[in-house]
Amino acid sequence: GLAEEWDDATWNIPNVKFNHPEKTNHPCQFPVELVERCVLALTDPGDWVLDPYAGVGSTAIAAVKAGRKAACVDREGKYIETARRRLHVSGDGETSNSKDRHPGLPTFRAGEDLQASRGVVLECRSRARYSFNRGREYVEAHYPDLLTEVFGAIRAVDS
């Protein structure tokens, strides 16, 4: 009935709070599973996922897990460094966040760097004042080919 359909259509994803296994130094972090569902629903394997407010890299992790590439920018260098650590694979073959604490994250070969091998671009864009327009200018200046590809895909869907 309707109750079962509602249960099937409802996403039950815990918020990242102080005791959540994915918790990092970011005050407004969201779980990888949340963005992973969006990435899977809205992109195809090999596509680029652009996150101009990357924070600690949840979008990049979701993109990599789903076989996508990610271009992520944030104004806070400390968050980009956390994102790099989360994406980098340590020498034991596990992600830097332990598999026990994060059963949803994949295991990669020992020493493999996700940023290099999976098409992930992480950048810090610091400014004393931040505006949406300057963020747009930065992305347009540094990723024109990616934007052309993204807008071309949007035009193809719209036509």
ZAZALO-458211 format. One record per atom (N, C-alpha, C, CB): x, y, z; residue in one letter. Coordinates in steps of 0.05 Angstrom, whole numbers, plus 5000, padded with zeros to 4 digits. Glycine has a CB too. Example, Ala and Ser with C-alpha at 12.3 -4.5 7.8 and 13.67 -1.06 7.14 Angstrom:
2
+------+------+------+---+
|   xx |   yy |   zz | r |
+------+------+------+---+
| 5264 | 4886 | 5156 | A |
| 5246 | 4910 | 5156 | A |
| 5264 | 4934 | 5156 | A |
| 5226 | 4911 | 5181 | A |
| 5257 | 4955 | 5142 | S |
| 5273 | 4979 | 5143 | S |
| 5258 | 5001 | 5157 | S |
| 5282 | 4988 | 5114 | S |
+------+------+------+---+
This chain:
159
+------+------+------+---+
|   xx |   yy |   zz | r |
+------+------+------+---+
| 5016 | 4977 | 5000 | G |
| 5000 | 5000 | 5000 | G |
| 5017 | 5025 | 5000 | G |
| 4982 | 5000 | 5023 | G |
| 5004 | 5047 | 5006 | L |
| 5017 | 5073 | 5006 | L |
| 5039 | 5075 | 5027 | L |
| 4996 | 5094 | 5011 | L |
| 5035 | 5063 | 5050 | A |
| 5056 | 5064 | 5071 | A |
| 5081 | 5050 | 5062 | A |
| 5045 | 5051 | 5097 | A |
| 5079 | 5027 | 5048 | E |
| 5102 | 5013 | 5039 | E |
| 5117 | 5029 | 5017 | E |
| 5094 | 4985 | 5029 | E |
| 5101 | 5041 | 4999 | E |
| 5113 | 5057 | 4978 | E |
| 5128 | 5081 | 4990 | E |
| 5091 | 5067 | 4958 | E |
| 5116 | 5093 | 5010 | W |
| 5129 | 5116 | 5024 | W |
| 5155 | 5107 | 5036 | W |
| 5111 | 5128 | 5045 | W |
| 5155 | 5084 | 5050 | D |
| 5180 | 5074 | 5062 | D |
| 5201 | 5068 | 5041 | D |
| 5174 | 5049 | 5078 | D |
| 5193 | 5057 | 5019 | D |
| 5212 | 5050 | 4997 | D |
| 5224 | 5076 | 4985 | D |
| 5199 | 5033 | 4976 | D |
| 5209 | 5097 | 4984 | A |
| 5218 | 5122 | 4971 | A |
| 5232 | 5141 | 4990 | A |
| 5194 | 5136 | 4958 | A |
| 5232 | 5135 | 5015 | T |
| 5244 | 5152 | 5035 | T |
| 5273 | 5145 | 5040 | T |
| 5229 | 5151 | 5062 | T |
| 5291 | 5165 | 5038 | W |
| 5319 | 5161 | 5044 | W |
| 5324 | 5164 | 5074 | W |
| 5337 | 5180 | 5027 | W |
| 5335 | 5145 | 5086 | N |
| 5342 | 5146 | 5115 | N |
| 5372 | 5147 | 5117 | N |
| 5330 | 5122 | 5131 | N |
| 5383 | 5172 | 5116 | I |
| 5412 | 5176 | 5117 | I |
| 5418 | 5193 | 5142 | I |
| 5422 | 5189 | 5091 | I |
| 5434 | 5182 | 5161 | P |
| 5440 | 5197 | 5185 | P |
| 5456 | 5222 | 5179 | P |
| 5454 | 5180 | 5205 | P |
| 5451 | 5244 | 5193 | N |
| 5466 | 5268 | 5191 | N |
| 5494 | 5264 | 5202 | N |
| 5451 | 5292 | 5205 | N |
| 5513 | 5279 | 5192 | V |
| 5541 | 5277 | 5203 | V |
| 5543 | 5296 | 5227 | V |
| 5562 | 5284 | 5181 | V |
| 5542 | 5284 | 5250 | K |
| 5545 | 5299 | 5275 | K |
| 5570 | 5290 | 5289 | K |
| 5520 | 5295 | 5294 | K |
| 5575 | 5299 | 5313 | F |
| 5600 | 5295 | 5327 | F |
| 5607 | 5265 | 5330 | F |
| 5599 | 5307 | 5354 | F |
| 5588 | 5247 | 5331 | N |
| 5594 | 5219 | 5335 | N |
| 5591 | 5203 | 5310 | N |
| 5576 | 5207 | 5356 | N |
| 5586 | 5215 | 5287 | H |
| 5583 | 5201 | 5261 | H |
| 5611 | 5192 | 5252 | H |
| 5570 | 5220 | 5239 | H |
| 5613 | 5168 | 5241 | P |
| 5639 | 5157 | 5233 | P |
| 5653 | 5173 | 5212 | P |
| 5636 | 5129 | 5224 | P |
| 5639 | 5189 | 5196 | E |
| 5652 | 5205 | 5175 | E |
| 5660 | 5233 | 5185 | E |
| 5633 | 5208 | 5151 | E |
| 5654 | 5240 | 5210 | K |
| 5658 | 5267 | 5219 | K |
| 5687 | 5276 | 5217 | K |
| 5650 | 5269 | 5249 | K |
| 5690 | 5301 | 5206 | T |
| 5717 | 5313 | 5203 | T |
| 5716 | 5340 | 5216 | T |
| 5725 | 5316 | 5173 | T |
| 5734 | 5358 | 5208 | N |
| 5736 | 5385 | 5219 | N |
| 5716 | 5405 | 5207 | N |
| 5764 | 5395 | 5216 | N |
| 5699 | 5396 | 5189 | H |
| 5680 | 5415 | 5176 | H |
| 5654 | 5417 | 5193 | H |
| 5674 | 5406 | 5148 | H |
| 5644 | 5442 | 5198 | P |
| 5621 | 5445 | 5215 | P |
| 5594 | 5437 | 5201 | P |
| 5619 | 5473 | 5223 | P |
| 5593 | 5437 | 5175 | C |
| 5568 | 5431 | 5161 | C |
| 5571 | 5408 | 5141 | C |
| 5558 | 5456 | 5146 | C |
| 5585 | 5387 | 5149 | Q |
| 5590 | 5365 | 5132 | Q |
| 5565 | 5348 | 5127 | Q |
| 5612 | 5347 | 5144 | Q |
| 5563 | 5338 | 5102 | F |
| 5541 | 5320 | 5097 | F |
| 5552 | 5292 | 5089 | F |
| 5523 | 5331 | 5074 | F |
| 5536 | 5271 | 5093 | P |
| 5546 | 5244 | 5089 | P |
| 5551 | 5238 | 5059 | P |
| 5526 | 5224 | 5100 | P |
| 5571 | 5222 | 5054 | V |
| 5577 | 5214 | 5027 | V |
| 5553 | 5200 | 5014 | V |
| 5602 | 5195 | 5027 | V |
| 5539 | 5184 | 5029 | E |
| 5516 | 5169 | 5018 | E |
| 5495 | 5188 | 5005 | E |
| 5503 | 5152 | 5039 | E |
| 5491 | 5211 | 5017 | L |
| 5471 | 5230 | 5007 | L |
| 5479 | 5240 | 4979 | L |
| 5469 | 5254 | 5026 | L |
| 5503 | 5249 | 4976 | V |
| 5511 | 5259 | 4950 | V |
| 5516 | 5236 | 4930 | V |
| 5537 | 5276 | 4952 | V |
| 5523 | 5213 | 4941 | E |
| 5528 | 5190 | 4923 | E |
| 5502 | 5182 | 4908 | E |
| 5537 | 5165 | 4940 | E |
| 5480 | 5184 | 4921 | R |
| 5454 | 5178 | 4908 | R |
| 5449 | 5198 | 4886 | R |
| 5431 | 5178 | 4928 | R |
| 5455 | 5223 | 4891 | C |
| 5451 | 5244 | 4870 | C |
| 5470 | 5239 | 4846 | C |
| 5455 | 5272 | 4882 | C |
| 5495 | 5233 | 4852 | V |
| 5515 | 5228 | 4831 | V |
| 5506 | 5204 | 4814 | V |
| 5543 | 5222 | 4844 | V |
| 5497 | 5183 | 4826 | L |
| 5488 | 5160 | 4811 | L |
| 5463 | 5166 | 4795 | L |
| 5482 | 5137 | 4830 | L |
| 5445 | 5182 | 4805 | A |
| 5420 | 5188 | 4791 | A |
| 5424 | 5208 | 4768 | A |
| 5400 | 5199 | 4810 | A |
| 5444 | 5226 | 4770 | L |
| 5446 | 5248 | 4751 | L |
| 5470 | 5247 | 4732 | L |
| 5447 | 5273 | 4766 | L |
| 5488 | 5227 | 4736 | T |
| 5511 | 5225 | 4719 | T |
| 5516 | 5197 | 4709 | T |
| 5536 | 5236 | 4733 | T |
| 5533 | 5194 | 4689 | D |
| 5541 | 5168 | 4679 | D |
| 5570 | 5163 | 4686 | D |
| 5537 | 5166 | 4648 | D |
| 5579 | 5138 | 4687 | P |
| 5607 | 5132 | 4692 | P |
| 5625 | 5148 | 4673 | P |
| 5613 | 5102 | 4689 | P |
| 5646 | 5159 | 4684 | G |
| 5665 | 5175 | 4669 | G |
| 5658 | 5205 | 4667 | G |
| 5666 | 5165 | 4641 | G |
| 5634 | 5212 | 4675 | D |
| 5626 | 5241 | 4675 | D |
| 5642 | 5256 | 4696 | D |
| 5596 | 5243 | 4680 | D |
| 5642 | 5282 | 4693 | W |
| 5654 | 5300 | 4712 | W |
| 5632 | 5310 | 4731 | W |
| 5668 | 5324 | 4699 | W |
| 5639 | 5312 | 4757 | V |
| 5621 | 5324 | 4777 | V |
| 5635 | 5348 | 4788 | V |
| 5615 | 5303 | 4800 | V |
| 5623 | 5372 | 4786 | L |
| 5634 | 5397 | 4794 | L |
| 5622 | 5405 | 4821 | L |
| 5630 | 5419 | 4773 | L |
| 5639 | 5410 | 4841 | D |
| 5630 | 5419 | 4867 | D |
| 5646 | 5444 | 4874 | D |
| 5635 | 5397 | 4889 | D |
| 5634 | 5468 | 4870 | P |
| 5648 | 5493 | 4875 | P |
| 5650 | 5500 | 4905 | P |
| 5635 | 5515 | 4860 | P |
| 5637 | 5485 | 4922 | Y |
| 5638 | 5489 | 4951 | Y |
| 5644 | 5462 | 4963 | Y |
| 5611 | 5501 | 4962 | Y |
| 5668 | 5452 | 4959 | A |
| 5675 | 5424 | 4964 | A |
| 5676 | 5416 | 4993 | A |
| 5701 | 5418 | 4951 | A |
| 5682 | 5435 | 5010 | G |
| 5685 | 5427 | 5038 | G |
| 5707 | 5405 | 5041 | G |
| 5659 | 5417 | 5050 | G |
| 5700 | 5383 | 5055 | V |
| 5719 | 5362 | 5060 | V |
| 5718 | 5339 | 5040 | V |
| 5715 | 5352 | 5088 | V |
| 5705 | 5344 | 5017 | G |
| 5707 | 5325 | 4995 | G |
| 5687 | 5302 | 4994 | G |
| 5733 | 5313 | 4996 | G |
| 5664 | 5305 | 5007 | S |
| 5644 | 5284 | 5006 | S |
| 5635 | 5279 | 4977 | S |
| 5619 | 5291 | 5023 | S |
| 5632 | 5301 | 4962 | T |
| 5624 | 5298 | 4934 | T |
| 5646 | 5283 | 4918 | T |
| 5619 | 5325 | 4921 | T |
| 5671 | 5290 | 4922 | A |
| 5693 | 5277 | 4908 | A |
| 5693 | 5247 | 4914 | A |
| 5720 | 5290 | 4915 | A |
| 5690 | 5240 | 4939 | I |
| 5689 | 5212 | 4947 | I |
| 5666 | 5197 | 4934 | I |
| 5687 | 5209 | 4978 | I |
| 5643 | 5210 | 4934 | A |
| 5620 | 5197 | 4921 | A |
| 5625 | 5194 | 4891 | A |
| 5594 | 5214 | 4925 | A |
| 5637 | 5214 | 4878 | A |
| 5642 | 5212 | 4850 | A |
| 5662 | 5189 | 4844 | A |
| 5654 | 5239 | 4839 | A |
| 5683 | 5187 | 4859 | V |
| 5703 | 5166 | 4855 | V |
| 5690 | 5139 | 4859 | V |
| 5726 | 5169 | 4874 | V |
| 5674 | 5136 | 4880 | K |
| 5661 | 5110 | 4886 | K |
| 5643 | 5102 | 4862 | K |
| 5645 | 5112 | 4911 | K |
| 5631 | 5122 | 4849 | A |
| 5613 | 5116 | 4827 | A |
| 5626 | 5116 | 4800 | A |
| 5591 | 5137 | 4827 | A |
| 5653 | 5118 | 4799 | G |
| 5667 | 5117 | 4773 | G |
| 5666 | 5142 | 4758 | G |
| 5656 | 5095 | 4757 | G |
| 5662 | 5165 | 4772 | R |
| 5662 | 5191 | 4759 | R |
| 5687 | 5206 | 4766 | R |
| 5637 | 5207 | 4768 | R |
| 5691 | 5229 | 4752 | K |
| 5714 | 5247 | 4758 | K |
| 5702 | 5271 | 4773 | K |
| 5729 | 5255 | 4732 | K |
| 5719 | 5284 | 4789 | A |
| 5709 | 5306 | 4805 | A |
| 5728 | 5330 | 4803 | A |
| 5705 | 5298 | 4834 | A |
| 5716 | 5354 | 4800 | A |
| 5730 | 5379 | 4802 | A |
| 5718 | 5394 | 4826 | A |
| 5728 | 5396 | 4775 | A |
| 5734 | 5398 | 4847 | C |
| 5724 | 5409 | 4872 | C |
| 5740 | 5433 | 4881 | C |
| 5724 | 5387 | 4894 | C |
| 5727 | 5454 | 4889 | V |
| 5740 | 5478 | 4897 | V |
| 5728 | 5487 | 4924 | V |
| 5737 | 5501 | 4875 | V |
| 5744 | 5496 | 4942 | D |
| 5735 | 5508 | 4967 | D |
| 5753 | 5531 | 4974 | D |
| 5733 | 5487 | 4989 | D |
| 5743 | 5550 | 4989 | R |
| 5759 | 5574 | 4996 | R |
| 5776 | 5568 | 5021 | R |
| 5741 | 5597 | 5002 | R |
| 5771 | 5547 | 5036 | E |
| 5786 | 5541 | 5060 | E |
| 5806 | 5519 | 5054 | E |
| 5766 | 5532 | 5082 | E |
| 5831 | 5526 | 5056 | G |
| 5853 | 5507 | 5051 | G |
| 5852 | 5483 | 5069 | G |
| 5879 | 5520 | 5053 | G |
| 5845 | 5488 | 5095 | K |
| 5844 | 5465 | 5114 | K |
| 5824 | 5444 | 5106 | K |
| 5838 | 5476 | 5142 | K |
| 5802 | 5452 | 5094 | Y |
| 5782 | 5433 | 5085 | Y |
| 5792 | 5418 | 5060 | Y |
| 5755 | 5447 | 5079 | Y |
| 5805 | 5431 | 5042 | I |
| 5816 | 5418 | 5019 | I |
| 5837 | 5397 | 5027 | I |
| 5828 | 5438 | 4999 | I |
| 5853 | 5405 | 5047 | E |
| 5873 | 5385 | 5057 | E |
| 5859 | 5361 | 5069 | E |
| 5892 | 5399 | 5078 | E |
| 5838 | 5365 | 5084 | T |
| 5822 | 5343 | 5095 | T |
| 5811 | 5326 | 5072 | T |
| 5800 | 5353 | 5113 | T |
| 5801 | 5339 | 5052 | A |
| 5790 | 5324 | 5028 | A |
| 5812 | 5307 | 5015 | A |
| 5778 | 5343 | 5008 | A |
| 5836 | 5319 | 5013 | R |
| 5858 | 5304 | 5001 | R |
| 5865 | 5279 | 5018 | R |
| 5884 | 5322 | 4999 | R |
| 5865 | 5283 | 5045 | R |
| 5871 | 5260 | 5062 | R |
| 5849 | 5239 | 5060 | R |
| 5873 | 5269 | 5092 | R |
| 5825 | 5247 | 5058 | R |
| 5803 | 5228 | 5056 | R |
| 5804 | 5213 | 5029 | R |
| 5776 | 5242 | 5058 | R |
| 5815 | 5225 | 5008 | L |
| 5816 | 5213 | 4982 | L |
| 5842 | 5197 | 4978 | L |
| 5814 | 5233 | 4961 | L |
| 5862 | 5203 | 4993 | H |
| 5888 | 5189 | 4990 | H |
| 5887 | 5162 | 5003 | H |
| 5911 | 5206 | 5002 | H |
| 5899 | 5143 | 4990 | V |
| 5899 | 5115 | 5000 | V |
| 5925 | 5112 | 5015 | V |
| 5896 | 5094 | 4978 | V |
| 5923 | 5102 | 5040 | S |
| 5947 | 5097 | 5056 | S |
| 5961 | 5071 | 5047 | S |
| 5940 | 5095 | 5086 | S |
| 5985 | 5066 | 5057 | G |
| 6001 | 5044 | 5049 | G |
| 5989 | 5016 | 5054 | G |
| 6027 | 5045 | 5062 | G |
| 5969 | 5014 | 5072 | D |
| 5958 | 4988 | 5077 | D |
| 5935 | 4981 | 5059 | D |
| 5948 | 4987 | 5106 | D |
| 5930 | 4998 | 5039 | G |
| 5909 | 4992 | 5019 | G |
| 5881 | 5001 | 5027 | G |
| 5908 | 4963 | 5015 | G |
| 5879 | 5013 | 5051 | E |
| 5853 | 5023 | 5060 | E |
| 5853 | 5054 | 5056 | E |
| 5847 | 5016 | 5090 | E |
| 5829 | 5065 | 5054 | T |
| 5828 | 5094 | 5053 | T |
| 5837 | 5104 | 5080 | T |
| 5799 | 5104 | 5046 | T |
| 5844 | 5130 | 5081 | S |
| 5855 | 5141 | 5107 | S |
| 5834 | 5139 | 5129 | S |
| 5864 | 5169 | 5103 | S |
| 5808 | 5139 | 5121 | N |
| 5787 | 5134 | 5141 | N |
| 5783 | 5103 | 5141 | N |
| 5760 | 5149 | 5134 | N |
| 5785 | 5091 | 5164 | S |
| 5786 | 5062 | 5165 | S |
| 5761 | 5049 | 5155 | S |
| 5791 | 5053 | 5193 | S |
| 5764 | 5026 | 5142 | K |
| 5742 | 5011 | 5131 | K |
| 5722 | 5003 | 5152 | K |
| 5752 | 4986 | 5116 | K |
| 5731 | 4999 | 5177 | D |
| 5713 | 4991 | 5199 | D |
| 5694 | 5014 | 5205 | D |
| 5729 | 4983 | 5224 | D |
| 5705 | 5039 | 5205 | R |
| 5688 | 5062 | 5211 | R |
| 5671 | 5071 | 5187 | R |
| 5706 | 5085 | 5220 | R |
| 5680 | 5064 | 5163 | H |
| 5666 | 5073 | 5139 | H |
| 5662 | 5049 | 5120 | H |
| 5682 | 5095 | 5125 | H |
| 5644 | 5032 | 5126 | P |
| 5641 | 5008 | 5110 | P |
| 5633 | 5014 | 5081 | P |
| 5621 | 4989 | 5122 | P |
| 5622 | 5037 | 5075 | G |
| 5614 | 5044 | 5048 | G |
| 5636 | 5052 | 5030 | G |
| 5593 | 5065 | 5049 | G |
| 5659 | 5059 | 5041 | L |
| 5681 | 5068 | 5024 | L |
| 5696 | 5044 | 5012 | L |
| 5701 | 5086 | 5040 | L |
| 5704 | 5046 | 4987 | P |
| 5718 | 5024 | 4974 | P |
| 5747 | 5021 | 4983 | P |
| 5717 | 5026 | 4944 | P |
| 5758 | 4997 | 4979 | T |
| 5786 | 4993 | 4984 | T |
| 5801 | 4994 | 4958 | T |
| 5791 | 4965 | 4999 | T |
| 5824 | 5007 | 4957 | F |
| 5839 | 5009 | 4933 | F |
| 5867 | 4997 | 4937 | F |
| 5842 | 5039 | 4924 | F |
| 5882 | 4994 | 4916 | R |
| 5909 | 4983 | 4919 | R |
| 5926 | 5000 | 4937 | R |
| 5922 | 4980 | 4891 | R |
| 5944 | 4987 | 4951 | A |
| 5962 | 5001 | 4969 | A |
| 5978 | 5022 | 4954 | A |
| 5981 | 4982 | 4983 | A |
| 5979 | 5046 | 4965 | G |
| 5995 | 5068 | 4953 | G |
| 5982 | 5082 | 4930 | G |
| 6020 | 5057 | 4944 | G |
| 5958 | 5074 | 4922 | E |
| 5944 | 5087 | 4900 | E |
| 5934 | 5114 | 4909 | E |
| 5921 | 5069 | 4889 | E |
| 5938 | 5134 | 4894 | D |
| 5929 | 5161 | 4900 | D |
| 5904 | 5167 | 4883 | D |
| 5951 | 5183 | 4895 | D |
| 5881 | 5169 | 4896 | L |
| 5856 | 5173 | 4881 | L |
| 5856 | 5199 | 4865 | L |
| 5833 | 5173 | 4900 | L |
| 5869 | 5219 | 4876 | Q |
| 5869 | 5245 | 4861 | Q |
| 5882 | 5242 | 4834 | Q |
| 5883 | 5266 | 4878 | Q |
| 5904 | 5227 | 4833 | A |
| 5919 | 5224 | 4808 | A |
| 5905 | 5203 | 4789 | A |
| 5948 | 5215 | 4813 | A |
| 5896 | 5181 | 4801 | S |
| 5887 | 5159 | 4784 | S |
| 5858 | 5160 | 4777 | S |
| 5893 | 5134 | 4798 | S |
| 5842 | 5176 | 4791 | R |
| 5813 | 5175 | 4787 | R |
| 5802 | 5201 | 4776 | R |
| 5799 | 5169 | 4813 | R |
| 5820 | 5220 | 4767 | G |
| 5810 | 5244 | 4755 | G |
| 5797 | 5263 | 4775 | G |
| 5790 | 5238 | 4734 | G |
| 5810 | 5267 | 4798 | V |
| 5800 | 5285 | 4818 | V |
| 5818 | 5310 | 4819 | V |
| 5799 | 5272 | 4846 | V |
| 5806 | 5333 | 4817 | V |
| 5820 | 5359 | 4819 | V |
| 5809 | 5373 | 4844 | V |
| 5816 | 5377 | 4794 | V |
| 5827 | 5378 | 4864 | L |
| 5819 | 5392 | 4888 | L |
| 5836 | 5418 | 4889 | L |
| 5824 | 5375 | 4914 | L |
| 5822 | 5441 | 4893 | E |
| 5836 | 5466 | 4894 | E |
| 5825 | 5483 | 4916 | E |
| 5834 | 5481 | 4867 | E |
| 5843 | 5499 | 4928 | C |
| 5835 | 5519 | 4948 | C |
| 5834 | 5546 | 4934 | C |
| 5854 | 5520 | 4972 | C |
| 5813 | 5560 | 4938 | R |
| 5810 | 5587 | 4927 | R |
| 5804 | 5606 | 4950 | R |
| 5787 | 5589 | 4905 | R |
| 5825 | 5618 | 4961 | S |
| 5822 | 5635 | 4985 | S |
| 5820 | 5664 | 4976 | S |
| 5845 | 5632 | 5004 | S |
| 5802 | 5678 | 4989 | R |
| 5798 | 5707 | 4986 | R |
| 5788 | 5717 | 5013 | R |
| 5779 | 5714 | 4962 | R |
| 5795 | 5742 | 5019 | A |
| 5784 | 5754 | 5044 | A |
| 5754 | 5756 | 5042 | A |
| 5797 | 5781 | 5049 | A |
| 5744 | 5766 | 5020 | R |
| 5715 | 5767 | 5015 | R |
| 5709 | 5747 | 4994 | R |
| 5706 | 5796 | 5006 | R |
| 5686 | 5734 | 4997 | Y |
| 5678 | 5713 | 4978 | Y |
| 5651 | 5720 | 4966 | Y |
| 5677 | 5686 | 4992 | Y |
| 5649 | 5717 | 4941 | S |
| 5623 | 5722 | 4928 | S |
| 5618 | 5700 | 4907 | S |
| 5622 | 5750 | 4915 | S |
| 5593 | 5696 | 4902 | F |
| 5586 | 5676 | 4882 | F |
| 5597 | 5683 | 4855 | F |
| 5555 | 5672 | 4880 | F |
| 5598 | 5709 | 4848 | N |
| 5608 | 5717 | 4822 | N |
| 5637 | 5711 | 4819 | N |
| 5603 | 5747 | 4818 | N |
| 5653 | 5715 | 4840 | R |
| 5682 | 5709 | 4838 | R |
| 5686 | 5679 | 4836 | R |
| 5697 | 5721 | 4861 | R |
| 5670 | 5664 | 4850 | G |
| 5672 | 5635 | 4848 | G |
| 5666 | 5626 | 4820 | G |
| 5652 | 5621 | 4867 | G |
| 5647 | 5637 | 4807 | R |
| 5640 | 5631 | 4780 | R |
| 5663 | 5639 | 4761 | R |
| 5614 | 5645 | 4771 | R |
| 5674 | 5662 | 4765 | E |
| 5697 | 5671 | 4749 | E |
| 5720 | 5652 | 4752 | E |
| 5706 | 5700 | 4757 | E |
| 5726 | 5643 | 4776 | Y |
| 5748 | 5624 | 4780 | Y |
| 5744 | 5598 | 4765 | Y |
| 5751 | 5618 | 4810 | Y |
| 5720 | 5587 | 4767 | V |
| 5714 | 5562 | 4754 | V |
| 5715 | 5566 | 4723 | V |
| 5686 | 5551 | 4762 | V |
| 5705 | 5588 | 4713 | E |
| 5706 | 5593 | 4684 | E |
| 5735 | 5596 | 4675 | E |
| 5690 | 5618 | 4678 | E |
| 5752 | 5609 | 4691 | A |
| 5779 | 5614 | 4683 | A |
| 5796 | 5588 | 4684 | A |
| 5792 | 5635 | 4701 | A |
| 5791 | 5571 | 4703 | H |
| 5808 | 5547 | 4707 | H |
| 5797 | 5522 | 4695 | H |
| 5812 | 5543 | 4736 | H |
| 5771 | 5521 | 4689 | Y |
| 5759 | 5496 | 4679 | Y |
| 5741 | 5501 | 4655 | Y |
| 5743 | 5482 | 4701 | Y |
| 5751 | 5516 | 4635 | P |
| 5733 | 5522 | 4612 | P |
| 5725 | 5497 | 4597 | P |
| 5747 | 5542 | 4594 | P |
| 5743 | 5478 | 4594 | D |
| 5736 | 5454 | 4579 | D |
| 5714 | 5438 | 4593 | D |
| 5760 | 5436 | 4574 | D |
| 5717 | 5436 | 4620 | L |
| 5698 | 5422 | 4636 | L |
| 5670 | 5435 | 4633 | L |
| 5706 | 5420 | 4665 | L |
| 5670 | 5462 | 4635 | L |
| 5644 | 5476 | 4633 | L |
| 5632 | 5472 | 4605 | L |
| 5648 | 5506 | 4639 | L |
| 5648 | 5473 | 4585 | T |
| 5638 | 5468 | 4558 | T |
| 5625 | 5441 | 4556 | T |
| 5661 | 5470 | 4537 | T |
| 5638 | 5421 | 4568 | E |
| 5627 | 5393 | 4568 | E |
| 5601 | 5392 | 4583 | E |
| 5647 | 5374 | 4580 | E |
| 5600 | 5405 | 4607 | V |
| 5576 | 5405 | 4623 | V |
| 5553 | 5418 | 4609 | V |
| 5582 | 5418 | 4651 | V |
| 5558 | 5443 | 4599 | F |
| 5536 | 5457 | 4585 | F |
| 5528 | 5444 | 4560 | F |
| 5545 | 5486 | 4580 | F |
| 5546 | 5431 | 4546 | G |
| 5539 | 5415 | 4522 | G |
| 5520 | 5392 | 4529 | G |
| 5564 | 5404 | 4508 | G |
| 5526 | 5379 | 4551 | A |
| 5508 | 5357 | 4560 | A |
| 5481 | 5367 | 4568 | A |
| 5521 | 5342 | 4584 | A |
| 5480 | 5391 | 4581 | I |
| 5454 | 5403 | 4588 | I |
| 5438 | 5410 | 4563 | I |
| 5459 | 5428 | 4606 | I |
| 5452 | 5422 | 4544 | R |
| 5438 | 5429 | 4519 | R |
| 5427 | 5404 | 4505 | R |
| 5457 | 5444 | 4500 | R |
| 5442 | 5382 | 4505 | A |
| 5433 | 5357 | 4493 | A |
| 5408 | 5346 | 4506 | A |
| 5456 | 5336 | 4493 | A |
| 5407 | 5349 | 4533 | V |
| 5383 | 5339 | 4547 | V |
| 5359 | 5358 | 4542 | V |
| 5389 | 5338 | 4578 | V |
| 5364 | 5384 | 4541 | D |
| 5343 | 5403 | 4537 | D |
| 5331 | 5402 | 4509 | D |
| 5353 | 5431 | 4542 | D |
| 5346 | 5393 | 4489 | S |
| 5336 | 5393 | 4462 | S |
| 5320 | 5368 | 4455 | S |
| 5359 | 5396 | 4442 | S |
+------+------+------+---+
